[in-house]
Every structure is written in C-alpha cells, then in structure tokens.
C-alpha cells in the first residue's frame, strides 16, 4: 500500500521531491486553520476556499498540499486530537492505564465534537494518531494478550469512546442548565410506553426516573468503559 502524499508530508515535511518550487507552508498550518474554522462554526464552515482565505492563499494553492477535502479533514482531525500528552502511566495496572487513555481521548473529542462527524479517507496513519495508538498499546503491555489482540482491544475501547461521546454530545445540545437528559428521557417514555406492551422498559424507566440526580454523560461513560474493560480482562 502506497503512502498518500498528504500523510508523507505530515510525517516528513517537504523535502523538495516534487518538481517545481518548494512548498512554503507547513501542512500543519493548513490543518490548524481548518480546525479553527470547524471550532468556530462546525464542518459547514470548512472548505478548500475558506481554509485558503484563512491562510491568505487561493484554494488552488492548497492543492499543492492536499488533493481533496477528505484529506484536509483527516489532517484536521489529527491536529485537533493532538499528541497524547496525559501523564505517564507509572506502576498502575493495565485497567487504570487504559482508563486514563480513554478519558484523555474523550476529552479531546469533547473539545472538538465535529471530529465525530468525519469519516477518515484512509486508515489512521497520521503522526498524532499513531502516537495515541502507541500509548494505548503501552497501556496494554502488562496483559497476556498477543500484540494483534492488543490492537483489537484498543480498537474496541476507541469505538466505545467515540460512540458514547457522540451520544452524550448529541443529547447535551438540547439540555438546559440543571436538567438531566437521562431522567428527562425516562419521564418521556413513561408517558408514551404502555406497561402491558413494554413491561421491562417501563420497569427500567421507572427505576431510572426515581433515582437520585446524576451526571448522565459521566455515569454512562464510566459504566460502559468498565464493562468493556471487564470483557478485555477475560482475555488478558
């Protein structure tokens, strides 16, 4: 599999291997401009033209760095997640290590929620993405998992983190201060669901509605992550 040019640029910069004048702009500056636009107004603000305007260049000029918008978006995601600069693991067990990785990844996604709406054009291969993968595999080193199984376990945790963060972020957009989306959802279903037809759902929602107020996003994330790690522990 060949290395896409934009990936090679992100790793090695411009070594003048293309004919013509040397590129004057580092590709991370392009990614950073795109991240600024997305943070300000969502992905709808991002195009080759708007990024070019932000950088004081034409959209055609950007094609010397990226061949299509999906490549630009991939670079933006790598820039948004940044390096995994959370503290070293120390001597803690693999579960605590992987939990630290998961919470750090969640924090980056919450800071740039538009990332969750982007599909990557290629498998993750950009510098920061690879650094996150390496830190995740490091977390799993104390286990007995084979190296390929460590990759699969990390993928499972990553999919969970992205999915749960996307769900919580979506629900949070319509939440008023002091409101709890889980309790509000339970009360709504109790008004809609017939206990004769949906006895199990009604029982669960009744218990949920009667429970003390809780932080839906944090509580659900903690429960789900613990359950995922329990599953990995069966193999570790």
N, CA and C of each residue as an Amber inpcrd file, in Angstrom:
protein
   708
   0.8500000  -1.1940000   0.0000000   0.0000000   0.0000000   0.0000000
   0.8810000   1.2380000   0.0000000   0.6860000   2.1080000  -0.9850000
   1.4850000   3.3160000  -1.0610000   1.1070000   4.3140000   0.0160000
   2.0360000   5.2070000   0.3310000   1.7860000   6.2420000   1.3300000
   1.1850000   7.4610000   0.6390000  -0.0410000   7.8680000   1.0010000
  -0.6160000   9.0750000   0.4000000   0.3030000  10.2710000   0.6170000
   0.3310000  11.1650000  -0.3460000   1.2630000  12.2790000  -0.2770000
   1.0230000  13.1520000   0.9470000  -0.2470000  13.3750000   1.3110000
  -0.5120000  14.2350000   2.4560000  -0.0320000  13.6050000   3.7560000
  -0.0710000  12.2620000   3.8390000   0.4420000  11.5650000   5.0100000
   1.9640000  11.7000000   5.0700000   2.6100000  11.5260000   3.9370000
   4.0600000  11.6720000   3.8760000   4.4780000  13.0840000   4.2630000
   3.7220000  14.0790000   3.8040000   4.0160000  15.4660000   4.1540000
   3.8800000  15.7030000   5.6610000   2.8500000  15.1240000   6.2660000
   2.6330000  15.3120000   7.6950000   3.7710000  14.7140000   8.5250000
   4.3230000  13.6100000   8.0370000   5.4070000  12.9560000   8.7600000
   6.7680000  13.5970000   8.5010000   7.0300000  13.9390000   7.2590000
   8.3980000  14.2960000   6.8700000   8.5680000  15.7240000   6.3590000
   7.4700000  16.4420000   6.1590000   7.5930000  17.7760000   5.5990000
   7.9410000  17.7300000   4.1220000   8.2620000  18.8740000   3.5810000
   8.5550000  18.9800000   2.1470000  10.0580000  18.8820000   1.9290000
  10.4630000  17.7960000   1.3220000  11.8780000  17.6110000   1.0190000
  12.2000000  17.9520000  -0.4360000  11.2580000  18.6200000  -1.0940000
  11.5080000  19.0220000  -2.4640000  11.5340000  17.8850000  -3.4470000
  10.8220000  16.8020000  -3.1200000  10.8510000  15.6530000  -4.0130000
   9.9380000  15.8240000  -5.2030000   9.0110000  16.7730000  -5.1130000
   8.1710000  17.0770000  -6.2750000   8.8700000  18.0780000  -7.1760000
   8.6010000  18.0180000  -8.4860000   9.1230000  19.0700000  -9.3590000
   8.4420000  20.4000000  -9.0600000   9.1070000  21.4720000  -9.3790000
   8.5200000  22.7910000  -9.1620000   9.0440000  23.4180000  -7.8810000
   8.5320000  24.6020000  -7.5470000   9.0280000  25.3150000  -6.3730000
   8.6920000  24.5860000  -5.0790000   9.5220000  24.7910000  -4.0830000
   9.3300000  24.1680000  -2.7870000   8.0990000  24.7630000  -2.1040000
   7.3430000  23.9320000  -1.4010000   6.1880000  24.4180000  -0.6700000
   6.6560000  25.3500000   0.4460000   5.9570000  26.4560000   0.6150000
   6.3700000  27.4510000   1.6080000   5.6260000  27.3160000   2.9250000
   4.5810000  26.4900000   2.9850000   3.7140000  26.4030000   4.1540000
   3.7820000  25.0000000   4.7380000   3.9010000  24.9020000   6.0540000
   3.8700000  23.5830000   6.6780000   2.4360000  23.0720000   6.6760000
   2.2880000  21.8000000   6.4190000   0.9370000  21.2500000   6.2660000
   0.1320000  21.3470000   7.5610000   0.8060000  21.4160000   8.7130000
   0.0720000  21.5560000   9.9700000  -0.5730000  22.9350000  10.0840000
  -0.0320000  23.9320000   9.4170000  -0.6720000  25.2470000   9.4280000
  -2.0070000  25.1890000   8.6970000  -2.0710000  24.4100000   7.6460000
  -3.3350000  24.2240000   6.9210000  -4.3390000  23.5060000   7.8180000
  -3.8770000  22.4370000   8.4820000  -4.7660000  21.6990000   9.3840000
  -5.2630000  22.5940000  10.5140000  -4.3880000  23.4080000  11.0680000
  -4.7790000  24.2810000  12.1750000  -5.8110000  25.3130000  11.7310000
  -5.6730000  25.8300000  10.5190000  -6.6570000  26.7790000  10.0050000
  -8.0200000  26.1110000   9.8600000  -8.0280000  24.8750000   9.3870000
  -9.2870000  24.1440000   9.2720000  -9.9130000  23.8780000  10.6250000
  -9.0960000  23.5320000  11.6200000  -9.6080000  23.2910000  12.9680000
 -10.2380000  24.5580000  13.5280000  -9.6000000  25.6960000  13.3240000
 -10.1580000  26.9680000  13.8010000 -11.5390000  27.2160000  13.1980000
 -11.6660000  26.9890000  11.9100000 -12.9550000  27.2110000  11.2490000
 -14.0190000  26.2550000  11.7800000 -13.6590000  24.9910000  11.9330000
 -14.6260000  23.9980000  12.4220000 -15.0320000  24.2990000  13.8630000
 -14.0810000  24.7110000  14.6870000 -14.4000000  25.0490000  16.0780000
 -15.3200000  26.2680000  16.1480000 -15.1470000  27.1810000  15.2190000
 -15.9540000  28.4060000  15.2270000 -17.3810000  28.1740000  14.7440000
 -17.5380000  27.3230000  13.7200000 -18.8690000  27.2020000  13.1390000
 -19.2440000  25.8370000  12.6180000 -18.5060000  24.8030000  12.9940000
 -18.8240000  23.4590000  12.5280000 -18.2020000  23.1580000  11.1760000
 -18.4090000  21.9260000  10.7290000 -17.7990000  21.4830000   9.4730000
 -18.3180000  22.2350000   8.2590000 -19.5190000  22.8090000   8.3730000
 -20.0640000  23.5530000   7.2320000 -19.2200000  24.7730000   6.9010000
 -18.4110000  25.2350000   7.8530000 -17.5550000  26.3820000   7.6090000
 -16.2960000  26.0110000   6.8370000 -16.0190000  24.7100000   6.7380000
 -14.7340000  24.2650000   6.2010000 -14.8510000  23.8970000   4.7320000
 -14.0330000  24.5140000   3.9190000 -13.8990000  24.1580000   2.5010000
 -12.4840000  24.5290000   2.0790000 -12.0890000  24.0640000   0.9180000
 -10.7710000  24.4450000   0.4130000 -10.6820000  25.9650000   0.2740000
 -11.7920000  26.5820000  -0.1060000 -11.7870000  28.0380000  -0.2950000
 -11.6420000  28.7680000   1.0300000 -12.4500000  28.3750000   2.0500000
 -12.4110000  29.0990000   3.3180000 -11.0810000  28.9030000   4.0400000
 -10.5140000  27.7040000   3.9410000  -9.2030000  27.4840000   4.5440000
  -8.1520000  28.3120000   3.8140000  -8.2690000  28.3750000   2.4800000
  -7.3370000  29.1970000   1.7200000  -7.4290000  30.6630000   2.1200000
  -8.6470000  31.1580000   2.2690000  -8.8400000  32.5570000   2.6860000
  -8.2200000  32.7840000   4.0550000  -8.4250000  31.8530000   4.9890000
  -7.8750000  31.9930000   6.3400000  -6.3390000  32.0820000   6.2960000
  -5.7500000  31.4250000   5.3150000  -4.2900000  31.3960000   5.2080000
  -3.7370000  32.4310000   4.2350000  -4.6380000  33.1700000   3.5890000
  -4.1950000  34.1690000   2.6400000  -3.6770000  33.5800000   1.3390000
  -4.2900000  32.4780000   0.9070000  -3.8860000  31.8500000  -0.3440000
  -5.1320000  31.3660000  -1.0720000  -4.9890000  30.9880000  -2.3100000
  -6.1260000  30.5090000  -3.0860000  -6.3800000  29.0340000  -2.7930000
  -7.6100000  28.6000000  -3.0910000  -7.9010000  27.1770000  -2.9100000
  -7.0340000  26.3300000  -3.8230000  -6.7110000  26.8450000  -4.9990000
  -5.8390000  26.0970000  -5.9020000  -4.4590000  25.9100000  -5.2860000
  -4.0290000  26.9040000  -4.5180000  -2.7380000  26.7730000  -3.8550000
  -2.7110000  25.6280000  -2.8590000  -3.8810000  25.3480000  -2.2480000
  -3.9410000  24.2630000  -1.2760000  -3.7370000  22.9000000  -1.9220000
  -4.0530000  22.8040000  -3.2060000  -3.9270000  21.5160000  -3.8780000
  -2.4710000  21.0720000  -4.0270000  -1.5380000  21.9560000  -3.7170000
  -0.1300000  21.5360000  -3.6790000   0.1550000  20.7330000  -2.4170000
  -0.7850000  20.7810000  -1.4520000  -0.6020000  20.0850000  -0.1850000
  -1.5880000  18.9380000  -0.0140000  -2.8450000  19.1730000  -0.3720000
  -3.8830000  18.1450000  -0.2430000  -4.6400000  18.0520000  -1.5580000
  -5.0260000  16.8360000  -1.9010000  -5.6670000  16.6140000  -3.1990000
  -7.1800000  16.7060000  -3.1450000  -7.7600000  16.6300000  -1.9540000
  -9.2190000  16.6440000  -1.8320000  -9.5880000  17.0640000  -0.4130000
 -10.8620000  17.4160000  -0.2350000 -11.3130000  17.8720000   1.0790000
 -11.1990000  16.7770000   2.1220000 -11.3930000  15.5100000   1.7410000
 -11.3210000  14.4600000   2.7590000  -9.9050000  14.3320000   3.3200000
  -8.8910000  14.6330000   2.5110000  -7.5320000  14.6510000   3.0340000
  -7.3530000  15.8080000   4.0230000  -7.9200000  16.9620000   3.6810000
  -7.8890000  18.1070000   4.5900000  -8.5460000  17.7530000   5.9240000
  -9.6900000  17.0900000   5.8740000 -10.3990000  16.7190000   7.1000000
  -9.5820000  15.7310000   7.9380000  -8.9090000  14.8000000   7.2810000
  -8.0680000  13.8500000   8.0130000  -6.9500000  14.5820000   8.7490000
  -6.3440000  15.5480000   8.0920000  -5.2920000  16.3400000   8.7300000
  -5.8530000  17.1710000   9.8810000  -7.0530000  17.6940000   9.6940000
  -7.7010000  18.4740000  10.7610000  -7.9600000  17.6200000  11.9950000
  -8.4110000  16.3890000  11.7940000  -8.6600000  15.5000000  12.9290000
  -7.3650000  15.2440000  13.6830000  -6.2910000  14.9790000  12.9610000
  -5.0130000  14.7230000  13.6200000  -4.5640000  15.9470000  14.4160000
  -4.7600000  17.1210000  13.8460000  -4.3890000  18.3570000  14.5320000
  -5.2680000  18.5810000  15.7650000  -6.5650000  18.2830000  15.6440000
  -7.4960000  18.5180000  16.7480000  -7.2180000  17.5980000  17.9340000
  -6.9470000  16.3250000  17.6660000  -6.6960000  15.4170000  18.7870000
  -5.3310000  15.6710000  19.4070000  -4.3780000  16.1540000  18.6040000
  -3.0740000  16.5000000  19.1340000  -2.3230000  15.3090000  19.7110000
  -1.1910000  15.5690000  20.3360000  -0.4090000  14.4710000  20.9220000
  -1.0350000  13.9860000  22.2220000  -0.8040000  12.7320000  22.5790000
  -1.3460000  12.1910000  23.8400000  -0.4690000  12.6360000  25.0190000
  -0.6740000  13.8660000  25.4750000   0.2230000  14.4300000  26.4710000
  -0.2850000  14.2750000  27.8990000  -1.1480000  13.2630000  28.1360000
  -1.5590000  12.9910000  29.5130000  -0.4020000  12.3010000  30.2500000
  -0.4290000  12.2910000  31.5950000   0.7320000  11.8220000  32.3650000
   1.1240000  10.3780000  32.0650000   2.3860000  10.0810000  32.3490000
   2.8880000   8.7150000  32.2010000   2.1000000   7.7660000  33.1040000
   2.0160000   6.5050000  32.7040000   1.1960000   5.5480000  33.4290000
   1.7570000   5.1850000  34.8070000   3.0580000   5.1510000  34.9160000
   3.6370000   4.7240000  36.1910000   3.4590000   3.2310000  36.4060000
   3.2240000   2.8460000  37.6420000   3.1580000   1.4230000  38.0040000
   1.7310000   0.9040000  38.1430000   0.7470000   1.6540000  37.6770000
  -0.6470000   1.2320000  37.8510000  -0.9620000   0.0590000  36.9260000
  -2.0710000  -0.6310000  37.2000000  -2.4670000  -1.8000000  36.4200000
  -2.9500000  -1.3740000  35.0410000  -3.0880000  -2.3620000  34.1580000
  -3.4500000  -2.0510000  32.7740000  -4.8300000  -1.4150000  32.6780000
  -5.7550000  -1.7820000  33.5660000  -7.0990000  -1.1840000  33.5160000
  -7.0360000   0.3160000  33.7830000  -6.2710000   0.7030000  34.7880000
  -6.1380000   2.1240000  35.0850000  -5.4260000   2.8520000  33.9450000
  -4.4620000   2.1810000  33.3450000  -3.7570000   2.7750000  32.2090000
  -4.7220000   3.0300000  31.0450000  -5.4780000   1.9960000  30.7110000
  -6.3750000   2.1210000  29.5670000  -7.5250000   3.0800000  29.8710000
  -7.9320000   3.1540000  31.1190000  -8.9450000   4.1340000  31.5100000
  -8.4100000   5.5490000  31.3240000  -7.1570000   5.7800000  31.7130000
  -6.5540000   7.1020000  31.5190000  -6.5250000   7.4580000  30.0400000
  -6.1750000   6.4870000  29.1990000  -6.1530000   6.7030000  27.7480000
  -7.5540000   7.0660000  27.2550000  -8.5530000   6.3280000  27.7140000
  -9.9240000   6.5380000  27.2450000 -10.4480000   7.9120000  27.6650000
 -10.2070000   8.2960000  28.9120000 -10.6860000   9.6040000  29.3750000
  -9.9640000  10.7420000  28.6650000  -8.6840000  10.5660000  28.3820000
  -7.9520000  11.5960000  27.6470000  -8.4920000  11.7310000  26.2230000
  -8.7630000  10.6000000  25.5780000  -9.3340000  10.6400000  24.2280000
 -10.7080000  11.2890000  24.2370000 -11.5120000  10.9550000  25.2290000
 -12.8380000  11.5550000  25.3450000 -12.7370000  13.0710000  25.4850000
 -11.7880000  13.5270000  26.2810000 -11.6210000  14.9670000  26.4860000
 -11.3130000  15.6900000  25.1790000 -10.4790000  15.0900000  24.3420000
 -10.1490000  15.7100000  23.0600000 -11.3700000  15.7680000  22.1440000
 -12.1680000  14.7110000  22.1550000 -13.3650000  14.6860000  21.3190000
 -14.3930000  15.7010000  21.7990000 -14.5220000  15.8540000  23.1000000
 -15.4660000  16.8340000  23.6410000 -15.0350000  18.2550000  23.2920000
 -13.7250000  18.4780000  23.1980000 -13.2230000  19.8110000  22.8440000
 -13.4600000  20.1410000  21.3720000 -13.5600000  19.1150000  20.5410000
 -13.7630000  19.3100000  19.0950000 -14.8250000  18.3080000  18.6110000
 -16.0850000  18.4840000  18.9900000 -17.1050000  17.4710000  18.6930000
 -17.3430000  17.2390000  17.2080000 -16.9850000  18.1770000  16.3680000
 -17.1530000  17.9870000  14.9210000 -16.3320000  16.8000000  14.4100000
 -15.2770000  16.4350000  15.1340000 -14.4470000  15.2890000  14.7390000
 -15.2980000  14.0310000  14.6080000 -16.3290000  13.9140000  15.4520000
 -17.1530000  12.7110000  15.4770000 -18.0050000  12.5610000  14.2250000
 -18.1350000  13.6240000  13.4470000 -18.9440000  13.5630000  12.2350000
 -18.1480000  13.3320000  10.9710000 -16.8610000  13.0310000  11.1030000
 -15.9850000  12.8830000   9.9360000 -15.5890000  11.4280000   9.7590000
 -15.6910000  10.9450000   8.5280000 -15.1830000   9.6150000   8.1840000
 -13.8110000   9.7880000   7.5340000 -12.8490000   9.0080000   8.0060000
 -11.4830000   9.1410000   7.5010000 -11.3570000   8.5190000   6.1170000
 -10.5620000   9.1620000   5.2210000 -10.3860000   8.6040000   3.8740000
  -9.4440000   7.4060000   3.8480000  -8.5820000   7.2910000   4.8460000
  -7.6040000   6.2060000   4.9200000  -7.5270000   5.7220000   6.3610000
  -6.9990000   4.5040000   6.5800000  -6.7840000   4.0590000   7.9620000
  -5.9040000   5.0630000   8.7010000  -6.1110000   5.2280000  10.0070000
  -5.3350000   6.2200000  10.7570000  -3.8280000   5.9900000  10.6040000
  -3.1390000   6.9780000  10.0690000  -1.7000000   6.8320000   9.8500000
  -0.9540000   8.1410000  10.0640000  -1.6480000   9.1690000  10.5240000
  -1.0130000  10.4580000  10.7270000  -0.2830000  10.4830000  12.0730000
   0.6750000  11.3910000  12.2370000   1.5900000  11.3160000  13.3920000
   0.9220000  11.2640000  14.7570000  -0.0240000  12.1530000  15.0350000
  -0.6370000  12.1480000  16.3600000  -1.4920000  10.8990000  16.5610000
  -2.1680000  10.4510000  15.5110000  -2.9650000   9.2320000  15.6130000
  -2.0870000   8.0410000  15.9920000  -0.9220000   7.9620000  15.3880000
  -0.0100000   6.8580000  15.6800000   0.5310000   6.9760000  17.1050000
   0.7620000   8.2020000  17.5640000   1.2120000   8.3840000  18.9480000
   0.1460000   7.8990000  19.9420000  -1.1200000   8.1970000  19.6480000
  -2.2050000   7.7090000  20.5120000  -2.2720000   6.1820000  20.4940000
  -2.0850000   5.5980000  19.3260000  -2.0960000   4.1340000  19.2350000
  -0.9700000   3.5400000  20.0600000   0.2000000   4.1370000  19.9680000
   1.3440000   3.6370000  20.7290000   1.0930000   3.7270000  22.2340000
   0.5140000   4.8390000  22.6960000   0.2170000   4.9690000  24.1230000
  -0.8360000   3.9570000  24.5610000  -1.8020000   3.6820000  23.6900000
  -2.8080000   2.6810000  24.0170000  -2.2210000   1.2850000  24.1200000
  -1.3290000   0.9520000  23.1980000  -0.6780000  -0.3590000  23.2510000
   0.2350000  -0.4640000  24.4750000   0.8580000   0.6570000  24.8330000
   1.6800000   0.6770000  26.0460000   0.8340000   0.3680000  27.2750000
  -0.3970000   0.8930000  27.2970000  -1.2890000   0.6260000  28.4270000
  -1.5680000  -0.8630000  28.5780000  -1.6050000  -1.5700000  27.4690000
  -1.9520000  -2.9910000  27.4890000  -0.7520000  -3.9130000  27.6340000
   0.4490000  -3.3660000  27.7400000   1.6380000  -4.2060000  27.8250000
   1.6290000  -5.1830000  28.9980000   1.0770000  -4.8120000  30.1790000
   1.0940000  -5.7800000  31.2930000   0.1850000  -6.9860000  31.0800000
  -0.6310000  -6.9920000  30.0540000  -1.5490000  -8.1070000  29.8290000
  -0.8330000  -9.2520000  29.1150000  -1.5330000 -10.3900000  29.0140000
  -1.0030000 -11.5490000  28.2900000  -1.5080000 -11.5890000  26.8450000
  -2.1880000 -10.5490000  26.4270000  -2.7110000 -10.5200000  25.0710000
  -1.5850000 -10.5250000  24.0440000  -1.8290000 -11.1950000  22.9220000
  -0.9000000 -11.1170000  21.7990000  -0.9250000  -9.6960000  21.2470000
   0.1110000  -9.3350000  20.5100000   0.2130000  -7.9570000  20.0160000
  -0.9790000  -7.5860000  19.1320000  -1.4200000  -8.5060000  18.2910000
  -2.5850000  -8.2140000  17.4490000  -3.8540000  -8.0960000  18.2830000
  -3.9230000  -8.8700000  19.3800000  -5.0780000  -8.7710000  20.2700000
  -5.0840000  -7.4400000  21.0140000  -3.9080000  -6.9160000  21.3380000
  -3.8310000  -5.5840000  21.9440000  -4.4060000  -4.5350000  20.9940000
  -4.0730000  -4.6520000  19.7240000  -4.6350000  -3.7210000  18.7330000
  -6.1540000  -3.8250000  18.6810000  -6.6640000  -5.0480000  18.7020000
  -8.1180000  -5.2460000  18.6590000  -8.7780000  -4.6960000  19.9160000
  -8.1490000  -4.9050000  21.0630000  -8.7090000  -4.3870000  22.3150000
  -8.7230000  -2.8680000  22.3120000  -7.6660000  -2.2660000  21.8060000
  -7.6000000  -0.8010000  21.7430000  -8.6460000  -0.2580000  20.7780000
  -8.8460000  -0.9410000  19.6610000  -9.8830000  -0.5370000  18.7180000
 -11.2520000  -0.5900000  19.3880000 -11.5070000  -1.6320000  20.1560000
 -12.7860000  -1.7570000  20.8620000 -13.0030000  -0.5730000  21.8040000
 -11.9890000  -0.2280000  22.5780000 -12.1030000   0.8970000  23.5080000
 -12.3050000   2.1990000  22.7370000 -11.5850000   2.3670000  21.6490000
 -11.7070000   3.5870000  20.8460000 -13.1110000   3.7270000  20.2630000
 -13.6600000   2.6330000  19.7580000 -15.0200000   2.6690000  19.2150000
 -16.0130000   3.0320000  20.3100000 -15.8230000   2.4630000  21.5020000
 -16.7210000   2.8010000  22.6120000 -16.6150000   4.2820000  22.9730000
 -15.3950000   4.7830000  23.1010000 -15.2010000   6.1830000  23.4850000
 -15.8720000   7.1090000  22.4730000 -15.6630000   6.8500000  21.1950000
 -16.2560000   7.6990000  20.1610000 -17.7810000   7.6180000  20.1820000
 -18.3120000   6.4010000  20.2750000 -19.7590000   6.2380000  20.2340000
 -20.4500000   6.8610000  21.4320000 -19.9220000   6.6300000  22.6280000
 -20.5490000   7.1670000  23.8290000 -20.4170000   8.6940000  23.8800000
 -19.2760000   9.2070000  23.4410000 -19.0870000  10.6610000  23.4310000
 -20.0200000  11.3140000  22.4200000 -20.1950000  10.6730000  21.2740000
 -21.1150000  11.2060000  20.2630000 -22.5420000  11.2350000  20.7970000
 -22.9540000  10.1710000  21.4880000 -24.2980000  10.1170000  22.0510000
 -24.4890000  11.2060000  23.1030000 -23.5410000  11.3100000  24.0300000
 -23.6690000  12.2930000  25.1080000 -23.6140000  13.7190000  24.5650000
 -22.7820000  13.9450000  23.5600000 -22.6790000  15.2820000  22.9740000
 -23.9760000  15.6620000  22.2810000 -24.5590000  14.7210000  21.5550000
 -25.8200000  14.9930000  20.8750000 -26.9410000  15.3060000  21.8450000
 -27.0430000  14.5140000  22.9150000 -28.0830000  14.7660000  23.9070000
 -27.8420000  16.0760000  24.6450000 -26.5760000  16.3950000  24.8480000
 -26.2480000  17.5890000  25.6130000 -26.5890000  18.8830000  24.9170000
 -26.7430000  18.8480000  23.5860000 -27.0420000  20.0820000  22.8520000
 -28.4010000  20.6520000  23.2360000 -29.3250000  19.8130000  23.6840000
 -30.6860000  20.2680000  23.9810000 -30.9660000  20.3040000  25.4800000
 -29.9250000  20.1730000  26.2750000 -30.1090000  20.1350000  27.7220000
 -30.0260000  21.5450000  28.2980000 -31.0130000  21.8780000  29.1040000
 -30.9990000  23.1600000  29.8010000 -30.1740000  23.0330000  31.0770000
 -29.6220000  24.1480000  31.5800000 -28.8480000  24.0830000  32.8250000
 -29.6440000  23.4380000  33.9520000 -29.0230000  22.4950000  34.6320000
 -29.6770000  21.8020000  35.7300000 -30.5370000  20.6280000  35.3110000
 -30.7190000  20.4460000  34.0000000 -31.5410000  19.3410000  33.5110000
 -30.6910000  18.0830000  33.4250000 -31.3540000  16.9270000  33.4270000
 -30.6790000  15.6510000  33.2930000 -31.3090000  14.9070000  32.1290000
 -30.5630000  14.7030000  31.0280000 -31.1770000  14.0820000  29.8510000
 -31.6700000  12.6670000  30.0900000 -30.9890000  11.9120000  30.9750000
 -31.4380000  10.5570000  31.2430000 -32.7840000  10.5350000  31.9450000
 -32.9620000  11.3860000  32.9580000 -34.2350000  11.4430000  33.6800000
 -35.3420000  11.9850000  32.7900000 -34.9930000  12.9750000  31.9890000
 -36.0000000  13.5520000  31.0900000 -36.4760000  12.5010000  30.0850000
 -35.5420000  11.7210000  29.5770000 -35.8850000  10.6590000  28.6290000
 -36.7620000   9.5990000  29.3020000 -36.4170000   9.2510000  30.5400000
 -37.2080000   8.2460000  31.2710000 -38.6370000   8.7270000  31.4730000
 -38.8040000   9.9820000  31.8660000 -40.1500000  10.5090000  32.0920000
 -40.9620000  10.5350000  30.8020000 -40.2940000  10.8690000  29.6920000
 -40.9880000  10.9050000  28.4150000 -41.4740000   9.5050000  28.0260000
 -40.6120000   8.5020000  28.1790000 -41.0050000   7.1420000  27.8020000
 -42.1120000   6.6110000  28.7060000 -42.0960000   7.0030000  29.9620000
 -43.1560000   6.5490000  30.8630000 -44.5170000   7.1060000  30.4510000
 -44.5160000   8.2430000  29.7840000 -45.7650000   8.8050000  29.2880000
 -46.2050000   8.1340000  27.9860000 -45.2420000   7.5750000  27.2510000
 -45.5420000   7.0090000  25.9390000 -45.7700000   5.4960000  25.9680000
 -45.0080000   4.7950000  26.7840000 -44.9870000   3.3340000  26.7140000
 -46.0990000   2.7070000  27.5450000 -46.8330000   1.7910000  26.9550000
 -47.8820000   1.0250000  27.6380000 -47.2110000  -0.0830000  28.4580000
 -47.4040000  -0.1170000  29.7850000 -46.7730000  -1.1570000  30.6020000
 -47.1670000  -2.5720000  30.2100000 -48.3400000  -2.7300000  29.5740000
 -48.7560000  -4.0630000  29.1180000 -47.8940000  -4.5440000  27.9540000
 -47.5370000  -3.6350000  27.0840000 -46.7360000  -3.9930000  25.9060000
 -45.2470000  -3.9380000  26.1750000 -44.8110000  -3.0330000  27.0620000
 -43.3850000  -2.8200000  27.3000000 -43.0710000  -2.8970000  28.8010000
 -43.3770000  -4.0170000  29.4390000 -43.2140000  -4.0880000  30.8940000
 -41.7660000  -3.9290000  31.3560000 -40.8150000  -4.4850000  30.6160000
 -39.4100000  -4.4020000  31.0270000 -38.8720000  -2.9870000  30.8760000
 -39.2240000  -2.3370000  29.7670000 -38.7890000  -0.9640000  29.5480000
 -39.3830000  -0.0370000  30.5990000 -40.6730000  -0.2070000  30.8940000
 -41.3240000   0.6420000  31.8910000 -40.6860000   0.4380000  33.2620000
 -40.3500000  -0.8080000  33.6030000 -39.7060000  -1.0680000  34.8940000
 -38.3610000  -0.3710000  34.9760000 -37.5960000  -0.4380000  33.8880000
 -36.2760000   0.2100000  33.8820000 -36.4030000   1.7240000  33.9590000
 -37.3460000   2.2900000  33.2010000 -37.5130000   3.7350000  33.1990000
 -38.0780000   4.2500000  34.5180000 -38.9240000   3.4560000  35.1540000
 -39.4580000   3.8360000  36.4640000 -38.3350000   3.9260000  37.4880000
 -37.4550000   2.9310000  37.4680000 -36.3210000   2.9510000  38.3870000
 -35.3960000   4.1190000  38.0690000 -35.1890000   4.3800000  36.7910000
 -34.3070000   5.4700000  36.3740000 -34.8720000   6.8190000  36.8210000
 -36.1710000   7.0130000  36.6260000 -36.7830000   8.2910000  36.9770000
 -36.7590000   8.5370000  38.4790000 -36.7830000   7.4580000  39.2680000
 -36.8130000   7.5970000  40.7200000 -35.4230000   7.7150000  41.3250000
 -34.3960000   7.4700000  40.5420000 -33.0310000   7.5050000  41.0600000
 -32.5960000   8.9410000  41.3550000 -31.6310000   9.1330000  42.2610000
 -31.1290000  10.4760000  42.5440000 -30.5340000  11.1010000  41.2790000
 -30.5540000  12.4300000  41.2000000 -29.9690000  13.0940000  40.0270000
 -28.5130000  12.6710000  39.8340000 -28.1330000  12.4740000  38.5800000
 -26.7710000  12.0390000  38.2690000 -26.3100000  12.7060000  36.9860000
 -25.0230000  12.6600000  36.7660000 -24.4540000  13.1900000  35.5330000
 -24.5410000  12.0990000  34.4710000 -25.4780000  12.2580000  33.5450000
 -25.7250000  11.2130000  32.5580000 -24.4620000  10.8530000  31.7840000
 -23.7680000  11.8620000  31.2640000 -22.6060000  11.5890000  30.4160000
 -21.5190000  10.8600000  31.1910000 -21.1790000  11.3480000  32.3830000
 -20.0920000  10.7360000  33.1450000 -20.4700000   9.3550000  33.6590000
 -21.6820000   9.2210000  34.1890000 -22.0860000   7.9350000  34.7570000
 -22.1710000   6.8440000  33.6860000 -22.7640000   7.1790000  32.5540000
 -22.8860000   6.1930000  31.4870000 -21.5190000   5.8490000  30.9010000
 -20.6670000   6.8500000  30.7670000 -19.3240000   6.5890000  30.2340000
 -18.5560000   5.6630000  31.1640000 -18.6340000   5.9370000  32.4700000
 -17.9070000   5.1260000  33.4470000 -18.4190000   3.6800000  33.4430000
 -19.7430000   3.5160000  33.4230000 -20.3150000   2.1690000  33.4340000
 -19.9180000   1.4070000  32.1680000 -20.0720000   2.0490000  31.0190000
 -19.7700000   1.3630000  29.7680000 -18.3050000   1.0220000  29.6350000
 -17.4270000   1.9550000  30.0130000 -15.9940000   1.6860000  29.9160000
 -15.6040000   0.5380000  30.8430000 -16.1400000   0.5290000  32.0600000
 -15.8440000  -0.5590000  32.9910000 -16.2950000  -1.8960000  32.4210000
 -17.4340000  -1.9170000  31.7590000 -17.9480000  -3.1510000  31.1800000
 -17.0560000  -3.6220000  30.0240000 -16.6140000  -2.6860000  29.1850000
 -15.6980000  -3.0290000  28.1010000 -14.3920000  -3.6060000  28.6610000
 -13.8740000  -2.9640000  29.6940000 -12.6170000  -3.4510000  30.2910000
 -12.8020000  -4.8100000  30.9620000 -13.9830000  -5.0540000  31.5100000
 -14.2790000  -6.3850000  32.0560000 -14.1630000  -7.4490000  30.9740000
 -14.6760000  -7.1180000  29.7940000 -14.6040000  -8.0570000  28.6850000
 -13.1620000  -8.3230000  28.2690000 -12.3500000  -7.2610000  28.1840000
 -10.9440000  -7.4310000  27.8390000 -10.2390000  -8.2530000  28.9030000
 -10.6090000  -8.0250000  30.1820000  -9.9580000  -8.7430000  31.2890000
 -10.1500000 -10.2630000  31.1720000 -11.2460000 -10.6890000  30.5780000
 -11.4890000 -12.1250000  30.4090000 -10.4410000 -12.7680000  29.5040000
  -9.8190000 -11.9670000  28.6530000  -8.7920000 -12.4810000  27.7460000
  -7.3830000 -12.1110000  28.1760000  -7.2890000 -11.1490000  29.0920000
  -5.9640000 -10.6080000  29.4440000  -5.2670000 -11.4240000  30.5040000
